[in-house]
Structure formats: structure tokens, C-alpha cells
Amino acid sequence: MQTIIDEVVGAVDNEIPDVASGLPAEFPPEIADPIFDGIETAARKFS
């Protein structure tokens, strides 16, 4: 189980920019940024 958690946490830093770059240009940052920040915060809690 810990191996899976480590893999997911390790992927966060690479995946967020990939996902962000796939969003439409008009996608509101006031929606995307808190989501990405929350994912990063959760990942730090597991690392």
C-alpha cells in the first residue's frame, strides 16, 4: 500500500502542470488553482 501512495505522491509535481496545460485557456484560475493547491497539500501530508 505504501508503494502505491509513494508513487501517487511522487507523480503530483509532474501531473499538475500536465493537467493545467490541458485546460482550455479560458478555464478560470480561481477554480483550477485551489484544486491544484489542495492536491499538493494532500500529497505533502502523505509524504
ChimeraX attribute file (.defattr): number of C-alpha atoms within 10 A of each C-alpha:
attribute: neighborCount
match mode: 1-to-1
recipient: residues
	/A:1	5
	/A:2	8
	/A:3	8
	/A:4	9
	/A:5	13
	/A:6	13
	/A:7	10
	/A:8	14
	/A:9	19
	/A:10	14
	/A:11	12
	/A:12	17
	/A:13	13
	/A:14	10
	/A:15	13
	/A:16	16
	/A:17	11
	/A:18	11
	/A:19	11
	/A:20	15
	/A:21	10
	/A:22	9
	/A:23	11
	/A:24	8
	/A:25	9
	/A:26	6
	/A:27	10
	/A:28	10
	/A:29	12
	/A:30	8
	/A:31	9
	/A:32	14
	/A:33	12
	/A:34	11
	/A:35	13
	/A:36	18
	/A:37	12
	/A:38	12
	/A:39	15
	/A:40	15
	/A:41	11
	/A:42	13
	/A:43	18
	/A:44	12
	/A:45	8
	/A:46	11
	/A:47	9
